[in-house]
């Protein structure tokens, strides 16, 4: 006799849980097995094409696909909480992106955006143009009558020793001339005279050019280079031009009188002399970047062959270009009996 149950009794019964036999290892679908993918997709209630794409795409693509499907389901749903959940999915999508925009990189030009470069911490472009140079433009500067020693990369060790002995400030100014030679001199302070950046070339101001120029800062014992920048009132070089000087340091690292740190700080100054930001340059990454970027053997030889001398540049005081009165007590020129100024006594630059 069959026993019948009314509707109330059926609802009160506990659900029957049937054991599910696990998949055997032989039944696990392979990437190229379309039949097995199809059968298992049917079991899971998934689309066959989705399963195949999941099997063949990397994990990040799977995540993005899931996010897209979830978003579509929420948009189609009439759930009042859909908007809030949609915002959460948007956050997940941003986090899953490889090149999320940051405040530091979003305002950079495309060539210097870390996401588009192999070397993410290198802020320099890969353009190598040895003919690009910067001209001196600070013609209002009036310098005194001085002789200045300017040191090469080979002889700068003597300047560092002298500065350490005199307990001077741990800074220098540098310049890379149009021939790819690096030169060093004291920074301007009250205690010791120092040449202007354009004077480090040994040329008149109207003829002075360089590839880059700036300042260096060392540890207290002058053994470790700590910081560089592109600050120069004479030339106002671009921050990108610093790659010339840094490449010279990397190529000649074994013979430097100081050590390059693991992280070198580089201050980026605008053409108006304002500090824009400070970069942290990984020296190990810089070494690889130099070898991948400077592929011309001629340029590499030029930067590696630094001169082994200390030169002395001499300048007399440059007069301001503005109109000046001439009196009997303050005569700029000597005059002959005809009232003509003797050109031999005109103020001029003497080069040695």
Secondary structure, 3 states (H helix, E strand, C coil): CCCCCCHHHHHHCCCCCCCCCCCCHHHCCCCCCHHHHHHHHHHHCCCHHHHHHHHHCCHHHHHHHHHHHHHHHHHHCCCCCHHHHHHHHHHHHHHHCCCCCCCCCCCCCHHHCHHHCCCCCCCCCCCCCCCCCEECCCCCCCCCCEEEEEEECCCHHHHHHHHHHCCCCCEEEEEECCCCCEEEECCCCCCCCCCCCHHHHCCCHHHCEECEEEEEEECCCCCEEEEEECCCCCCCCCHHHHHHHHHHHHHCHHHCCCEEEEEEEEEEECCCCCEEEEEEEEHHHHHHHHHHHCCCHHHHHHHHCCCCCEEEEEECCCCCCCCCCCCCCCCCCCECCCCCECHHHCCCCCCC
